Amino acid sequence: MLPEIVVFLGPSLSVREAADILDARYLPPARRGAIPAAVREGAKVICLIDGVFFQECSVGHREILDAIGKGVRVIGASSMGALRASELDTLGMEGVGEIYRWYREGTITSDDEVALIFDPESGYALSVPLVNIRYILGLAAANGIIDHDTSQVLLDLARSLYFPDRTWDELRILAYRVLDHDNVDKFLAFAGTAPDLKRNDAIAALRRTRDIAKSLGLL
């Protein structure tokens, strides 16, 4: 474990998988005060992937800017990291991945897009983030699994769910009321084998963090 490299990680990717990519100090999803504490403890590179949202005070913009002002490299992706990077990339924070680009370009704007609930002990996600649903709907439409209109209806239904209730089972219940059941089932079968966008972005961020750490002589 390298204290100079700190990664805030939770449900986006398991620590076991992450450690195979990057030797670092892995901490749970960041909350207010976590980044200043990491800087005080010697962090030179911080990769912010997961953070708390509505249940506790989230990572503050000033905390990130203070870290950057002290010469710490801060990379963000996948979840809270993507959101904060899109807000602070002109001030020195580096964003990585598709979700970051969606926020930066205005395709998505709400915290709700990446919010989910998870088991605090195992880190296992208990709901599905809207960005993953949005991404899979795009893939399903592009591959002819569903048409564009059905995709839009499913996205609107997913958006109508409060984020802790946003699961495939809940989406199925809503969709069955307004869409052909066979079309819904075909989409959900496809979703069960589709890529996890948040996971992919987290992996990309860890690889980028590894490259930065190597350039700084930390690895």
N, C-alpha and C positions, 0 to 999 in steps of 0.2 A: 504494500500500500504506500503510495506516494502522497504525502500531505500537501505538496505543492500543486497537485492536480486534484480538483474537487468536482464531483459530479452529483447533482441533485436529481435523483431518479426514483420513480415509483412504478405506477402501473404501465407505463409506456413500453418497458422492457425489463426483463429480470436482471438483477445484479449479476447472477451467474453468467448470463450471456454477455452482458456488458463487460465483465472482467476479462473475458476472452479476447475482447477487442482492445481494451485500454486498461493499463495498470493505473489505478487512481484510488482516491478516498471516496467511497460512495456513501452519500447521505440521503435520507428520505426526502420526499417532496418539500421544497423550500417554503418557508413561511417568513413573515416579517422578522428581520433580525438575523436570519441564517447566513446571508451573504456577508454582512459585516463581521460576523463571528468567524467565518471561514478565512476572511482576509486577515484578521488579527492572528489567526493560527498559522499563517504562512502561505496561504494559497497564492499561486502565481497565475494559474489558469483555472477558470471556473466554467463548467458546462452546465447550464441551467436547462433541464428537460422538463421535469415535473415540479409543480408547485401547488399549494393549496389555493382554493378560490373563495368560495362563499362561506365555508364553515369557519375559517379563521382569517386573520389579517394576511393578505398576500404580499409577495415581494414588492417593495417600493421602487419606483423609478430612481429616486435619489440614492438608494442603496447601491444600485448597479452603477450609477454615474460616479459615485464616490469610489467604488472599487476600480473603475476604469481610470479615474484620476490618480490613483495610487500605482498605476502601471500594470494592473491585473488585466489579462485578456479574458473577456467574457463572451461565451458562445451560447446561443439560444436556439432551441428547436422543439418541434413535436407538440408541446402543450403550452404551459405558462412561458417556457423559453421562447417559443415562436411568437407569442403575443408580445412579450416585452422586447424582443429583438426588432419586431416590425415598428415599434414605437421609438426605439432608441438607436436604430442602425446608422442614422446620420450623426450620432454622438459617440460612436465608437464601439457599440455592441455589434457582434457579428451574428447574422441569422443564417440558418442552414435548413434546407428541405422545402417540400411542397407546401406544408401548412404555413410556414413563415412567409413564403411567396404569396399565398392566398391572402394573408393578413396585410402584407405590404401593398398589394395591388387592389385591396378593397373588395375582393371576392367574398370574404367573410369579415365581419367586424366585431362580433360579440364574443365575450368570454365563454358563453354557453356552448360555442362550437366545439371546444376542446374539453369542457368540464365532464367529469364522470365521478362515480363513487367507487371506492375500492376497499378491500379488506385491509385495515391498517397493519395487521400482523404479517400477512402473506404478500401484500401488495397486489393481489389478484383483482382485476377489474370486475365490478359487479354491474356495470351498465356500459352501453356502447356510446362512444363520443360521436357527436353529430358529424364531425369532419370525416370520420371513417364511413359513416352511412352515405354522406355526400359523395365521397370518392368511389365507393362501391356502386352506387347508383349510376355514376358516370361510366364506369367500366361495363356495367350490365347493359346500358343503352348502346354503348359503342359496339358491343358484341352481339347485339340483336336479341338479348334475353328478354328485354322489355322495351317498349317504345318510349319516346321522349315524354309524352303526356303522362304515362303511367309513372315514369321516373319522377316527374314533378309532383304528382299527387303523393307519392310515397315520401318525398322530401318534405312536403308540407305537413304530412302526418307526423313524421319524426320530429319536426320542429315544434309541433304542438305539444309534445310530451315534455314534462319537466325533466331536467337531465338525470336525476336519480332513477326515474321510471323509464328511461330510454333503453329498452332492451328489444331484442328481435321478437320475443314472444309478445310484448306489448304492441309492437308495430304490426305484427300479424293480426292481432285482435282488431285494431283500428282499420287495417287495410281490408280485412274480410267484409267490413260493413259497406265498402264503397267500390271495391274492385273485384274483378273475376278471381276466384280462388286459385285457379290453375296458374294464372299469371303471378299472383303473390307467391305461391309455392315455388315456382321456377326461380323467381328472384331470390328468395330466401335460401334455396339450395345453392345457388351461385354464390351468395354472400358467405356461406359457410366455408367456401374454399378460396375466397378472394384475399388479396394481400391486406395487411394491417398497415395503414398509412402512418399512424403515429409510431408504430414500431420501426418502420423503415426509416422515418426521419430521425428517430433516436439513434439508430445505427449510423446514419450518415453524420450526425453531429459528433458521435464518439470518434469516428475516423478522422474527422476534421480536427477535433481536439487533440488526437494523437499526433497528427502532423504538426500542429502548432507547438505542442510540448517538445517534440523532437527538434524543431527549429530553434527552440529556446534552450536546448541542452538539458531538458528535464528528463528525457528518456534515452 
